[in-house]
Amino acid sequence: MRDLASSDKNLLVIQDPRSGTELGLYYRMPTTQEEIGYRAEQITRDKKKVRVDVFGVRVKYADKIITGIRDGDFGFNGQPISSDPVSPDYRADWKALLKATAPDILSALATHIFEGARVVAPEPEVEFVGEEGADDSRDGESEAPLGSN
């Protein structure tokens, strides 16, 4: 169930290929204006110049919606960092640090949240079967292409 109430504690767990670990990111749902801006800013045009900045826009909008990191998932110089102000590992600059050193993680968050919805295709209503009595096996032989007698 998708809860439409506002929450800053939605959790997305992603696989990080660089560390080989799972990383937890807390985020809030984007607003309608953020959804529109996310799409509109990826490709812009100024007269005859077209600018494509998909990665930069992903990082920018992930930075807007990320609300925290799961404790124990990130560190700096061997020390764990936290986004929770009551944690002994809290770093006030956690978000800027993430943006400067792990933009790939922010990009993954934005891709999942802003681009992740998919339409579920219905099951086909028609079943295709071969002719009764026809031998569908070819014993490794291939037919000659049409018109190649």
C-alpha positions in Angstrom: 0.0 0.0 0.0 1.3 3.5 -0.8 0.6 5.7 2.1 -0.1 9.2 0.8 0.5 10.9 4.2 3.7 12.9 4.3 6.7 11.2 5.9 10.4 12.0 6.1 11.3 8.4 7.0 10.8 6.5 3.8 13.7 4.0 3.5 15.3 2.9 0.2 18.1 0.3 0.5 20.4 0.2 -2.5 23.3 -2.1 -3.4 26.5 -0.1 -3.6 28.9 -1.7 -6.0 31.8 0.4 -4.8 31.7 -0.8 -1.2 30.0 -4.1 -1.8 27.4 -3.3 0.8 23.8 -2.3 1.2 23.2 1.4 2.0 20.0 2.8 3.6 18.8 6.2 2.5 15.8 8.0 4.2 13.8 10.4 1.9 10.6 12.2 1.7 8.2 12.0 -1.2 8.8 14.6 -3.9 6.3 17.4 -4.4 4.5 17.8 -7.7 6.6 20.8 -8.5 9.8 18.8 -7.8 8.5 16.0 -10.2 7.9 18.6 -12.9 11.3 20.4 -12.3 13.2 17.1 -12.3 12.0 16.3 -15.8 12.1 19.8 -17.2 15.7 20.5 -16.1 17.3 17.4 -17.5 17.1 18.7 -21.1 17.0 22.5 -21.6 17.3 24.6 -24.7 18.5 28.2 -25.2 18.0 29.2 -28.8 20.2 26.7 -30.8 21.9 25.2 -27.8 20.5 22.1 -26.2 21.9 21.2 -22.8 21.6 17.7 -21.4 22.4 17.2 -17.7 20.7 14.1 -16.5 23.2 13.2 -13.8 23.5 16.7 -12.4 19.7 17.0 -12.1 19.5 13.6 -10.4 22.0 14.7 -7.8 20.3 18.1 -7.3 16.8 16.6 -6.7 18.0 13.7 -4.6 19.7 16.3 -2.4 16.3 18.0 -2.0 14.4 14.8 -0.9 17.0 12.9 1.1 16.3 13.3 4.8 19.0 10.9 6.3 21.2 8.0 6.1 20.9 4.7 8.0 23.3 4.5 10.9 26.3 2.4 10.3 26.1 2.5 6.5 28.5 5.4 5.8 31.8 6.4 7.3 34.6 8.9 6.8 38.2 8.2 7.5 37.2 4.9 9.1 34.7 6.5 11.5 31.0 6.0 11.1 28.9 9.0 10.4 25.2 9.6 11.2 22.5 12.1 10.1 20.7 11.7 13.4 21.5 14.7 15.7 21.2 12.5 18.8 23.8 10.0 17.6 27.4 10.2 18.9 28.5 9.8 15.3 26.4 12.8 14.0 28.0 15.0 11.4 26.1 18.2 10.6 27.6 18.2 7.1 26.5 14.7 6.3 24.4 15.8 3.3 27.2 18.0 1.8 29.7 15.2 2.4 27.4 12.7 0.6 26.9 15.1 -2.3 30.7 15.7 -2.6 31.9 12.1 -2.3 29.0 9.9 -3.3 27.0 11.5 -6.1 26.4 8.1 -7.6 24.4 7.2 -4.5 22.3 10.3 -4.7 21.8 9.6 -8.4 20.6 6.1 -7.6 18.1 7.5 -5.1 16.7 10.0 -7.6 16.5 7.4 -10.4 14.5 5.1 -8.2 12.1 7.7 -6.7 11.6 10.0 -9.7 11.8 7.4 -12.5 10.9 4.1 -10.7 7.2 3.7 -11.4 6.5 1.0 -13.9 3.2 -0.1 -15.6 2.4 -3.7 -15.0 1.5 -5.4 -18.3 -1.6 -7.5 -18.3 -1.4 -11.2 -18.9 -2.0 -12.0 -22.6 -5.5 -13.2 -23.3 -4.4 -15.3 -26.2 -2.4 -18.5 -26.0 -0.3 -19.4 -29.1 0.1 -23.2 -29.7 1.5 -25.2 -32.6 -0.6 -27.1 -35.1 -1.8 -30.5 -33.8 0.4 -33.3 -35.0 3.0 -30.9 -36.4 6.6 -31.7 -35.4 8.1 -28.5 -33.9 11.6 -30.0 -33.5 14.1 -29.4 -36.2 16.8 -31.7 -35.1 19.4 -28.9 -35.3 18.5 -28.2 -39.0 17.6 -24.7 -40.0 15.2 -23.7 -42.8 16.6 -21.9 -45.7 15.6 -18.2 -45.8 12.6 -17.3 -48.0 13.6 -16.7 -51.6 17.0 -18.5 -51.3 16.3 -21.6 -53.5 
